[in-house]
Amino acid sequence: MDQQTQEKCEVLDIWEVLGKRWSLNILRNLSAKDTIRFNELKRLLYGISSTVLSERLRELELEGLIYKRIYPEVPLRVEYSLTVRAKDLEPILHSLANWVNKWKTIGDKEGNKNLLSKKVQVKD
């Protein structure tokens, strides 16, 4: 396998995780705070079920993008944060949000309704 094909496969592998619904929104919300608890994250992600949020968090943890810290308390306290690896993604997520907002604005002016119909919050 040549290097270009290998790089393409690696991008497809990570996109299997990042391309799933809610994954990028979860990372964006985690990048806005140092740590966040499950229910707080669920409130920020309007429309996500607890089951789907748990699945996405587990997938992102397995990929080394988030860190899950469990405190041995009653009731159990669990906090999530970005790993260094995921923090490296922040400029890419920022650029992606800018791209979406640019083309959403142009689409609105032209009367186009598409997947870019929601404005994305950009963390500065």
BALOBA-1460 file (C-alpha; in Angstrom, 3 decimals):
// residues 124
<rec num="1" residu="m" x="0.000" y="0.000" z="0.000"/>
<rec num="2" residu="d" x="1.491" y="3.353" z="-0.986"/>
<rec num="3" residu="q" x="1.606" y="6.326" z="1.418"/>
<rec num="4" residu="q" x="-1.242" y="8.241" z="-0.255"/>
<rec num="5" residu="t" x="-3.578" y="5.253" z="-0.022"/>
<rec num="6" residu="q" x="-2.577" y="4.672" z="3.600"/>
<rec num="7" residu="e" x="-3.263" y="8.330" z="4.496"/>
<rec num="8" residu="k" x="-6.638" y="8.128" z="2.777"/>
<rec num="9" residu="c" x="-7.511" y="5.018" z="4.808"/>
<rec num="10" residu="e" x="-6.485" y="6.722" z="8.062"/>
<rec num="11" residu="v" x="-8.725" y="9.711" z="7.293"/>
<rec num="12" residu="l" x="-11.614" y="7.368" z="6.549"/>
<rec num="13" residu="d" x="-10.981" y="5.513" z="9.804"/>
<rec num="14" residu="i" x="-11.212" y="8.638" z="11.973"/>
<rec num="15" residu="w" x="-14.160" y="9.912" z="9.931"/>
<rec num="16" residu="e" x="-16.014" y="6.727" z="10.928"/>
<rec num="17" residu="v" x="-16.094" y="8.220" z="14.436"/>
<rec num="18" residu="l" x="-16.177" y="11.964" z="13.759"/>
<rec num="19" residu="g" x="-18.731" y="11.592" z="10.976"/>
<rec num="20" residu="k" x="-21.358" y="10.070" z="13.238"/>
<rec num="21" residu="r" x="-24.206" y="12.305" z="14.261"/>
<rec num="22" residu="w" x="-23.453" y="14.323" z="17.419"/>
<rec num="23" residu="s" x="-19.715" y="13.541" z="17.562"/>
<rec num="24" residu="l" x="-18.532" y="16.956" z="16.357"/>
<rec num="25" residu="n" x="-21.114" y="18.726" z="18.533"/>
<rec num="26" residu="i" x="-19.874" y="16.797" z="21.562"/>
<rec num="27" residu="l" x="-16.264" y="17.749" z="20.831"/>
<rec num="28" residu="r" x="-17.235" y="21.382" z="20.244"/>
<rec num="29" residu="n" x="-19.041" y="21.563" z="23.587"/>
<rec num="30" residu="l" x="-16.184" y="19.843" z="25.396"/>
<rec num="31" residu="s" x="-13.710" y="22.308" z="23.892"/>
<rec num="32" residu="a" x="-15.678" y="25.191" z="25.422"/>
<rec num="33" residu="k" x="-14.993" y="23.942" z="28.980"/>
<rec num="34" residu="d" x="-12.162" y="22.151" z="30.731"/>
<rec num="35" residu="t" x="-14.488" y="19.471" z="32.102"/>
<rec num="36" residu="i" x="-18.175" y="18.757" z="31.763"/>
<rec num="37" residu="r" x="-20.550" y="16.315" z="33.389"/>
<rec num="38" residu="f" x="-22.867" y="13.993" z="31.469"/>
<rec num="39" residu="n" x="-26.172" y="15.743" z="32.265"/>
<rec num="40" residu="e" x="-24.726" y="19.177" z="31.562"/>
<rec num="41" residu="l" x="-23.509" y="17.961" z="28.178"/>
<rec num="42" residu="k" x="-26.904" y="16.371" z="27.492"/>
<rec num="43" residu="r" x="-28.640" y="19.703" z="28.208"/>
<rec num="44" residu="l" x="-26.320" y="21.466" z="25.760"/>
<rec num="45" residu="l" x="-27.097" y="18.949" z="23.003"/>
<rec num="46" residu="y" x="-30.807" y="19.492" z="22.477"/>
<rec num="47" residu="g" x="-32.471" y="16.388" z="21.067"/>
<rec num="48" residu="i" x="-29.812" y="13.793" z="21.889"/>
<rec num="49" residu="s" x="-30.902" y="10.759" z="23.896"/>
<rec num="50" residu="s" x="-28.925" y="9.517" z="26.890"/>
<rec num="51" residu="t" x="-28.241" y="6.267" z="25.038"/>
<rec num="52" residu="v" x="-26.778" y="7.969" z="21.971"/>
<rec num="53" residu="l" x="-24.745" y="10.381" z="24.101"/>
<rec num="54" residu="s" x="-23.304" y="7.441" z="26.064"/>
<rec num="55" residu="e" x="-22.430" y="5.617" z="22.828"/>
<rec num="56" residu="r" x="-20.735" y="8.639" z="21.265"/>
<rec num="57" residu="l" x="-18.785" y="9.398" z="24.436"/>
<rec num="58" residu="r" x="-17.613" y="5.784" z="24.607"/>
<rec num="59" residu="e" x="-16.541" y="5.848" z="20.923"/>
<rec num="60" residu="l" x="-14.672" y="9.122" z="21.367"/>
<rec num="61" residu="e" x="-12.987" y="7.754" z="24.488"/>
<rec num="62" residu="l" x="-11.909" y="4.600" z="22.643"/>
<rec num="63" residu="e" x="-10.378" y="6.774" z="19.907"/>
<rec num="64" residu="g" x="-8.407" y="8.668" z="22.535"/>
<rec num="65" residu="l" x="-10.241" y="11.939" z="21.928"/>
<rec num="66" residu="i" x="-11.880" y="12.354" z="25.320"/>
<rec num="67" residu="y" x="-10.959" y="11.439" z="28.841"/>
<rec num="68" residu="k" x="-13.539" y="10.086" z="31.273"/>
<rec num="69" residu="r" x="-12.859" y="10.626" z="34.957"/>
<rec num="70" residu="i" x="-14.964" y="8.746" z="37.502"/>
<rec num="71" residu="y" x="-15.028" y="9.987" z="41.084"/>
<rec num="72" residu="p" x="-15.765" y="7.339" z="43.723"/>
<rec num="73" residu="e" x="-18.553" y="9.315" z="45.375"/>
<rec num="74" residu="v" x="-22.194" y="8.729" z="46.144"/>
<rec num="75" residu="p" x="-23.846" y="9.595" z="43.865"/>
<rec num="76" residu="l" x="-21.215" y="8.711" z="41.305"/>
<rec num="77" residu="r" x="-19.693" y="11.743" z="39.588"/>
<rec num="78" residu="v" x="-18.334" y="11.402" z="36.051"/>
<rec num="79" residu="e" x="-16.597" y="14.191" z="34.155"/>
<rec num="80" residu="y" x="-15.450" y="14.336" z="30.552"/>
<rec num="81" residu="s" x="-12.691" y="16.413" z="29.012"/>
<rec num="82" residu="l" x="-10.730" y="16.593" z="25.794"/>
<rec num="83" residu="t" x="-7.417" y="14.809" z="25.503"/>
<rec num="84" residu="v" x="-4.357" y="16.509" z="24.029"/>
<rec num="85" residu="r" x="-5.075" y="14.589" z="20.839"/>
<rec num="86" residu="a" x="-8.563" y="16.114" z="20.589"/>
<rec num="87" residu="k" x="-7.292" y="19.594" z="21.455"/>
<rec num="88" residu="d" x="-5.177" y="19.337" z="18.311"/>
<rec num="89" residu="l" x="-8.471" y="19.074" z="16.415"/>
<rec num="90" residu="e" x="-9.764" y="22.417" z="17.739"/>
<rec num="91" residu="p" x="-8.275" y="24.554" z="14.898"/>
<rec num="92" residu="i" x="-9.790" y="22.134" z="12.373"/>
<rec num="93" residu="l" x="-13.204" y="22.282" z="14.077"/>
<rec num="94" residu="h" x="-12.930" y="26.078" z="14.198"/>
<rec num="95" residu="s" x="-12.144" y="26.204" z="10.467"/>
<rec num="96" residu="l" x="-14.990" y="23.817" z="9.712"/>
<rec num="97" residu="a" x="-17.416" y="25.997" z="11.699"/>
<rec num="98" residu="n" x="-16.224" y="29.091" z="9.796"/>
<rec num="99" residu="w" x="-16.704" y="27.264" z="6.488"/>
<rec num="100" residu="v" x="-20.239" y="26.203" z="7.440"/>
<rec num="101" residu="n" x="-21.155" y="29.728" z="8.564"/>
<rec num="102" residu="k" x="-19.722" y="31.283" z="5.389"/>
<rec num="103" residu="w" x="-21.678" y="29.019" z="3.073"/>
<rec num="104" residu="k" x="-24.787" y="29.126" z="5.254"/>
<rec num="105" residu="t" x="-24.829" y="32.927" z="4.912"/>
<rec num="106" residu="i" x="-24.361" y="32.702" z="1.137"/>
<rec num="107" residu="g" x="-27.046" y="30.003" z="0.921"/>
<rec num="108" residu="d" x="-29.485" y="32.153" z="2.926"/>
<rec num="109" residu="k" x="-28.939" y="35.080" z="0.546"/>
<rec num="110" residu="e" x="-29.585" y="32.805" z="-2.418"/>
<rec num="111" residu="g" x="-32.608" y="31.184" z="-0.761"/>
<rec num="112" residu="n" x="-30.981" y="27.747" z="-0.571"/>
<rec num="113" residu="k" x="-32.138" y="25.407" z="2.166"/>
<rec num="114" residu="n" x="-29.746" y="22.562" z="2.858"/>
<rec num="115" residu="l" x="-27.747" y="20.814" z="5.561"/>
<rec num="116" residu="l" x="-25.961" y="24.069" z="6.345"/>
<rec num="117" residu="s" x="-29.189" y="25.668" z="7.551"/>
<rec num="118" residu="k" x="-28.067" y="25.976" z="11.181"/>
<rec num="119" residu="k" x="-25.401" y="28.459" z="12.169"/>
<rec num="120" residu="v" x="-22.503" y="26.883" z="14.053"/>
<rec num="121" residu="q" x="-21.064" y="28.515" z="17.174"/>
<rec num="122" residu="v" x="-17.384" y="29.277" z="16.868"/>
<rec num="123" residu="k" x="-15.221" y="29.326" z="19.993"/>
<rec num="124" residu="d" x="-12.580" y="32.053" z="19.801"/>
